[in-house]
Amino acid sequence: MDDSLRPDYSLRISVSDAGSPRPPKVLWIFFDAKYRIDSIKEVFSAGDDAEESEGVVVADAQAVTGRAVRSDLLKMHAYRDAIRRSAGAYVLYPGTEDAEVFRAYHELLPGLGAFALRPTEDGSAQGGDIVRAFIDDVLDHAASQLSQHERASYWEGVSYARDNTVAAPRDALPILSRPPADTPVLLGYVKSAAHLEWILSAGLYNMRADGRTGSIGLTGPELGVELVVLYGSPLAESRLLTVSGPAAVMTQDQLRATGYPNPQGKLYFCLPVARPQALVAPLPGAGIRQVVRRVGEAKAVGAPLVVSWKDLLE
């Protein structure tokens, strides 16, 4: 690494939870000494030509001191944003002002900031107590399991833990409210043409709830999906439907009253479904059946299966 891009001080924090199956959590905090700076306003200041960057307002450097101090702030951004597991980057300068810490969001980390730290005649560092207090706060923050930073770090690790690339580019699905990997989809089997006609006319998709083979429970993921993909012999191509509300429990007689053809079970879960307003190209039926064979190998034929939208794209 170019020495001009190397932080002066790098603090590595490792947090291990006893008995947890997760590996230790590691984060980095960087400090860079800037001896040419006399005032915190030379790095963080507001002016007529201000630019905003993640809540930090930076004035035109020449208007403040005539020094190119904006590059110092950009370097702190680079430390925090370009180095893996970095959570904060802070300037140390020989001033007398109070520290200034800027948060990217509403928590202590991730963040940027500056601390005044200057030697005194007796050899101690004026401002060191503020830096120590800040590091104590960082340690408390890193140890917390309830922070949003902890949650974001966990899902970032999950997202990049393995190869998640899609083999070929796919058109975006405008109806998705979350990324494809986080969008649950029900693969719903259609057993006959009459069954398909009932699903589309009644706006319901039924699943067994009476203990028969292929039944689902109250806590099953099948009841929390956002999309339903229909497949089966009556369909040459899959049919995508959106879930428009919570599932309802229906008896055999109630299902028969909706026009369902010859219900055999005593109890059903029914998801309200609708055709998406946006035009969506159908997924190939053969591709859906491959996913069913791979994911539902241990389940009964025709049993509802839950996958992610990303699973279907791959």
Secondary structure, DSSP 8 states (H G I E B T S, - for coil): --GGGS-SEEEEEEE--TT-SS--EEEEEEEEE-TT--SGGGTS---TT-EEETTEEE--HHHHTSS-THHHHHHHHHHHHHSTTEEEEEEEES--S--EEEESSSSSSSEEEEEE-EE-TTS-EETHHHHHHHHHHHHHHHH-SSSHHHHHHHHHHHHHSS----SS-----TT-SS-GGG-EEEEEE--SHHHHHHHHHHTEEEEE-SSSTT---TT-GGGG-SEEEEESTT-SB-EEEEE-S--EEEEHHHHHHTT-S---SSEEEEEEEE--SS-----BHHHHHHHHHHHSTTS-TT--EEEEHHHHH-
